[in-house]
Amino acid sequence: MTSAVTTPVSASRLKTFFAPRSIAIVGASDNSGWSRNTFGNLRTGDFKGDIYAVNPRRDFVHGQKSYASLSALPEPVDLAYVLVGTDGVLPVMEDAASAGITNLAIIAAGFAEAGPDGEARQRQLTEFAREHNQIVLGPNNLGFINSSANVMAFSQPMIWPFSRGGVSLLSQSGALAVSSLDYFVARGVGMNCLVTMGNEAIVNVANTMEYLVEDPSTRVIALFVESFRQPDEFRRLAARAFQLGKPIVVCKIGRSKLGARAASAHTGGLAGDDLVIDAALRQLGVIRVDSLEDLIITAGLLDSYGVMQGPRVGIVGASGAMGVIMSDIAEREAIQLPDFAGETVDKLRAVLPPFATPQNPLDVTGFVIVDEDVFRKAQQAVLEDPNLDIVLLFAGLPKSEDDRMFPFIKNSLEKTAALIKTARPQVVLCGGIQIDYTPFSRELRARLDLPFVLPDASRGLPALARAIWWSEKRRAAQADTQERRPPVQAAEPALSARPWSEARAREYVAAADVPVVPGEVVSTADGAVSAAERLGFPVVLKVVSPSLQHKTEAGGVALNLQDAGAVRNAYDRITAAASAHVSDVEGVLVTVMRRGGVEMLVGVARDPLWGPVLAVGLGGIWVEVLRDVAYRLLPASRADVRSMLGEFRASPLLHGARGQERVDMERLTDAICGIADAALSLGEQLDTLEVNPLRVSGAEVEALDVLVTWHSSSKPALEHNPSE
Amino acid sequence: MTSAVTTPVSASRLKTFFAPRSIAIVGASDNSGWSRNTFGNLRTGDFKGDIYAVNPRRDFVHGQKSYASLSALPEPVDLAYVLVGTDGVLPVMEDAASAGITNLAIIAAGFAEAGPDGEARQRQLTEFAREHNQIVLGPNNLGFINSSANVMAFSQPMIWPFSRGGVSLLSQSGALAVSSLDYFVARGVGMNCLVTMGNEAIVNVANTMEYLVEDPSTRVIALFVESFRQPDEFRRLAARAFQLGKPIVVCKIGRSKLGARAASAHTGGLAGDDLVIDAALRQLGVIRVDSLEDLIITAGLLDSYGVMQGPRVGIVGASGAMGVIMSDIAEREAIQLPDFAGETVDKLRAVLPPFATPQNPLDVTGFVIVDEDVFRKAQQAVLEDPNLDIVLLFAGLPKSEDDRMFPFIKNSLEKTAALIKTARPQVVLCGGIQIDYTPFSRELRARLDLPFVLPDASRGLPALARAIWWSEKRRAAQADTQERRPPVQAAEPALSARPWSEARAREYVAAADVPVVPGEVVSTADGAVSAAERLGFPVVLKVVSPSLQHKTEAGGVALNLQDAGAVRNAYDRITAAASAHVSDVEGVLVTVMRRGGVEMLVGVARDPLWGPVLAVGLGGIWVEVLRDVAYRLLPASRADVRSMLGEFRASPLLHGARGQERVDMERLTDAICGIADAALSLGEQLDTLEVNPLRVSGAEVEALDVLVTWHSSSKPALEHNPSE
């Protein structure tokens, strides 16, 4: 299914594709709304090159000469925009091939989205395109917009004047791309490119992303995706964009089980585990949002501000209630609202009426209407606060000159516009409630040269939190030149020759410097007693058998053996019990019995989409009842592993909550990195390597049980290992 | 502080207040925007009675005669709308008193919100009003709107034509009430009343709520509040509204610690524990939302639909991506999207193109544009599905006639409008992205007589989920005629004469039929041994001392004593240790030592705002690390208690997760109800009654430790009892 989507597309060829100097509209017709839209959009968008109409059944279309075919054009155009019906598509591709035209946007539906017949048609299309070195966007899409090149090759009505800017949106849904145009305008976000992907017969999400990552006019990439079909490419491009300082914001839908079902019905794409996707995106420095609205607002904020210069936010407004709302959302979104510096408090005391409280968020009170100067001075004091990186001002844009208090607001906005240019902190504006920009407010914003205005607290502050998160992550990455860990070499495939016993798995991770509870494999009851005496009572006995999957249920485990007699009895009992189930009992593992401490789960499993994924959480109930686990794609840095240890809800236990001894986080990090490396070195045949529990108590870190399974063998769930 | 806000306000007097037949604007002036606004709003809003201007320094204001004083008016008006400055307020009140005018809206600021001087002024105002039987709205507010009575007594510009309807908004914030007017219009929600509360010198939130509860033109009450200052009244009125089937939607801000701080700086009001507020509102059948936008949308939906007729939702649209988004949000919001019935699947198979999947949410695919009839038939099939109570259709309103595909959309909407009237399921419309209604779309909706249209998935589905929750709760309340528990009588105050020992607390709850672990109080080591022999080893010994707060730390507890010798030693050791700390050791409690099972916390504590609150959760780490507790106000029904047992995250443990025996929920409910009743019967002096742990294992339910503290004694945290 993916074999056909790789070969001919390169970023340099897409550059011509998305910025053609000449375009032919094939299937142009005065009777077709789509044709009228496309022509109209190109013209209104001030396309500088030639636009040809191709329709063999007409002499004139849209007031200009119509050509019988692409071959009949005076030149081979840079782009054929194909509006013919499903059955006409292949003939047009043939015509393009003879005319030496290699770039086609194909709008018609009726291909892979339309059952087996459509799939067959799409295979034909794809094969033809590959044979003739054609780049095809679509089929089943709505075209694209590249505003910095004045190419509005889009089949749906657009809104004029077009809202130009640095956000490029790549959408796997055509319908929502159309809705998004309204929202860009309503929220005053400037667009550079809009690409509707359609069926991705040739040009896929990764190719387009690559183009946008390298496109200098694209400052922020917004992705609306139903599935990641090229995860390796996505990782590479996300890393590249992060390195370039170009934020990527993703709305990846299909979070729910229901959603995943709907997605699979809709696209046939593979929807991976959503928590893994969350982890992957976070690790790659990609911002994830949950709605199209949040996608566009977050992208708009980042387009306007670039990098947020720090995490510390001060808030100033003239409504106490709004300050409380902001505080509520700030806490939920982990936005820092530090106390004002003492000097700021002093300045505010000198300026504000005595009944105002000089704290963050600052409510300058309704007094502002009586004395506008008070507001100005209070704002100035906050803007000079050394504790703040960002100052958020409540200031929506007026809808019209008839708007309430327009002269006051306009005067205030003018002064704010001046402040924004000179203040040390970044100044971010936020409206009081989410209503649309009007043409008047857009024009006023442009005239005052104001940055993006957040719509309201409930959508605006989460966007600000995400922009801060991205900016901080980027700063941390720039500062982080150490702690790179050497890449892990996969061991020879021979390792995976057959199932592994727990004893073999223990040895393997111990050899990789992961601390493992002391133990010995023995093959007689006497041997077990001597081992127990060397190790110290109490001990645990477990049968060693590569094929025995559920040792405890099979009677193959004996816990808390206090003396030689108990060990001897247990040896006989568990080997007899296990032998009733399997024939490959290789002996018995004797280990020290541990008590107390915190029991963690550290596992590596292979995600079908993202490859090996590291899972870290507390064991037992935390995993089984709460699914309280942090994930990372591998390889992961030490910093990644360290931050995982703060991400699950039971994390406070590691820091000494509930009378637990404080855990040595560096040793724990070492052990987890060791387990991750051990898993990676087992290569692609590995299904799961799981340490459960990894016992942690103060400075003691020790694997008590290790499980390794291979792809051929049966597959236990990553987080649940009740067999011990 | 609250003593002044009770006396003269009754619902019948407020009826005249909010629907006056004549109004005088005091301080009317052509130079004042506020005066122009108020006059203009009353006139444009078609006020039927007389409007008088009062200003001693003018002959004519707003083109009509101006009177020198209220006393000079030809009649005592029903409402004096007072726009004079702070210092002019009291003289106007005196003037009103002599003119026999008893209803005043006072707009001026400079009262309790403005420091000690303002507080003094407000005290004066309040006293004067009470002496003269005056009802005062404000001061420091923006007036009110009562559209069904054509009274637009509001000082800020309004939007015309006014969007009339059944939602009444009561706001403790003036600024946000003004913003909300824009949002009502932008979202096509119809307003009946808007009341800005100001400082609540006389008319408070509870009075106004009472008026709205009884007002026949108010179908939904929306509250924007910073604090509940009259919780008893609020409870009574919420119950009354619930009984009447009038939904209340609340945006209570100040959730966060930061927000609570900001709220207290702003209002001086008491912000209770937010989780208790959550629980209280849920229990009262009040919908809670987190933003002004959600407040208005949820209220608008309920105004349009009244009661949602069931919880089962089907979704139909022509965008696969939107279906996936809907599924994601539905899962998060616990909206049921059942499978279509077999007959519906058959019908859809017959109608839809073969590549469409007949599942819920239904994507009729882009085919709808090719064959509109397909969409219609598919929609019809879903509307006939017996598994569905509600069908949600993706259908936004077009912005203008120039809108894309307007004829198609209009035709589709017309057919939908007809369907809505005849279909058995309720049909709810939802747009694709949140953009404002235009005047055109408002007019179109009115012409087609369409119900409220949800703005988009991310705000619309949560609103639908809340409306369904309220409707289901109401249906359950109507069905629930059984299970009322008799009211609990408080015991005589003598009970609280001094601190209670654990032994006394045990006896007390045991007498209230709460099962308690077997135990005896003894006063000698020999007595302890005989008790242990009667009870059965192993046992636990704890010193009995009303004043010893931290028994374990003081060495007053010995666990897991296996034989007589151990008991004897322990007796001597713990009594000696305790006697070193306190002088009131009354003996030793010997109880059976239990192991295993699930340890729960069941506690009752007195919330400063809501009175006795029941807390139920798992004990230990669940409380301390996760704060994983469900709350209810007392008294609570058995149904309440039963549903609490499903609300905390660790609830699955009660149902047999992680190898636990399934708990007998009825016995557990009995025990919790018993503990709650025991606490209530201890009266108002009780600070905390806490059973921690209440051990649960299968059918065994037993209090292992009981703590009772009184208001005079020192106060342990409700959820944390590390002293044992």
Interface residues (C-beta under 8 A of the other chain):
Chain A: G33 A109 E113 A114 G115 G118 N140 Q156 P157 Q172 S173 G174 A175 L176 V178 S179 S180 D182 Y183 A186 F224 E226 I253 G254 R255 S256 K257 L258 G259 R261 A262 A263 A265 H266 T267 D290 S291 L292 E293 D294 A318 S319 G320 A321 M322 G323 V324 I325 S327 D328 A330 E331 R332 L337 P353 P354 F355 T357 Q359 P361 D363 T365 G366 K399 D402 D403 R404 M405 G432 I433 Q434 I435 D436 D456 A457 S458 G620 I621 E624 V625 L626 R649 A650 P652 L653 A657 R658
Chain B: G33 A109 E113 A114 G115 G118 N140 Q156 P157 Q172 S173 G174 A175 L176 V178 S179 S180 D182 Y183 A186 F224 E226 I253 G254 R255 S256 K257 L258 G259 R261 A262 A263 A265 H266 T267 D290 S291 L292 E293 D294 A318 S319 G320 A321 M322 G323 V324 I325 S327 D328 A330 E331 R332 L337 P353 P354 F355 T357 Q359 P361 D363 T365 G366 K399 D402 D403 R404 M405 G432 I433 Q434 I435 D436 D456 A457 S458 G620 I621 E624 V625 L626 R649 A650 P652 L653 A657 R658
